[in-house]
Amino acid sequence: MNYDEKIDLLAKLLKKSAHTLALTGAGISTESGIPDFRSPGTGLWTKFDPVKVATVSALKRDPATFYTINLDRWTRYSGARPNAAHQALARLEQERLLYGVITQNIDGLHRKAGSKTVWEVHGHLRTCHCMDCKKSYPLDFLVDQFNSGTNPPRCQKCGGVLRLDVVLFEDPLGEDFFHATQAMTSCQLLVVVGSSLQVYPVAALPERARQLAIINKEPTPWDERADLVIHEKAGQVLTDVLAALEKL
């Protein structure tokens, strides 16, 4: 199939499916200026070994070093705006062609784009909490402390070390992953957007879908089992799908 034929097929799959979910990864946010993890030269994981620097053990062992290494790269893109791909998924939800979005991203761009049903399976950057008393704070409370020279940032109530509400290596996945897994039980079509499908357990979710479409610039381990694969930029693909849907 050529590109136009693939767009038409995806539009028809979306129209036919009674329960469609999207699964998104770092690749959907690159068009918003946020680097992904694995691209040669620019990927965040080519510069840091996350298993060493972004773990619960690293945070507990040396929280000051943990924040020195990690905080800037997590918060540098806080001003990023949703791109055409995020906006298209929000529109598909509004038109009841998409039930919700399961995202591996912590950038919050799906919510900013207007998506209502979003499962952030790796957490988010809106809040943080004390590791001792569990008191919650807006993320700015932690960032302001760090920028003012308090490292590691501390709880105002008990003095415990604060941590971001993101899933670190060695963390179990939280409630959002449980709810996403439940939603997948009735999934007729899963549209993967910008995910390499290499990080488990999220990468196992396609097993639960009756049909699978993948939009990703690079090949994934699931390509051979997918009903449709488009190796192009997500923003362009989803914009073209919206246009194709208007003709059906």
C-alpha positions, 0 to 999 in steps of 0.5 A: 500500500502507498501512503494515501491507501494507508491513510484511507485504511486507518480512517476506515478502521477508526470508523468501524471500531466501536472501542478504539484506544491510542497508546502513545510514547515519546515519539509523539512529542518530538514535534513539540520539541521534546527529545525522545529516548532512543534516537541516535545522537539526540535520544536522552538515553544515549546521554544517560544510563537511566538504569543508573541515574533514574532509579528509586535506589539512586534517589534514596542513596544520593538525592542531591545528585539525583536531582542534579542529574535528572531535574533539568532534563525533566522540567526543561520542556515544561513550556512545550505545547501540544502539536498536531498529533496531540490535537488530532487525538483530542479531536478523535475523542471529541468525535467519539472515534477514540475512547481514550489515550494511554500514554507513556509520556510524563509531559502532560501534552495530551491533557493540554491538547484537550484529551479528557480520558488519559491514563498517564502510566509513567506518571506526570510532572504536575505534582510531587510528594514527600517520601516520608509523610506523603504530603503533596505539593505542586511541582513548582514547590520542588523546582523553586527550592532546587533553583534557590539552592536547596538540594535535595528539595524538602517537605515543608511539613516534616523535612523529608525529601521530595520526589516527583510523581513520575514512575522511576526505574524500580517503581511499580506502575500505578493505578493508571496502568491498572485502569488502562489494562482494564480498558484494553479488555474491550479494545477493538482497535489500538492505535500506537503513536510514537512508541518503540514498544520496547518498554514493558509492561506497557509494550505488552498491551497490543496483545489485548487488542483485536486490531493494531495500527502503528504510527512510528518513524522507526520500526517496532517489534510489533510491526510484523503483527500489526494490521497497519504500519505507517513510518511517518511523522505522527502529526502529518499522519493523524492530520491526514486521517482526520481529513480522510474521515471527513470524506467517509 
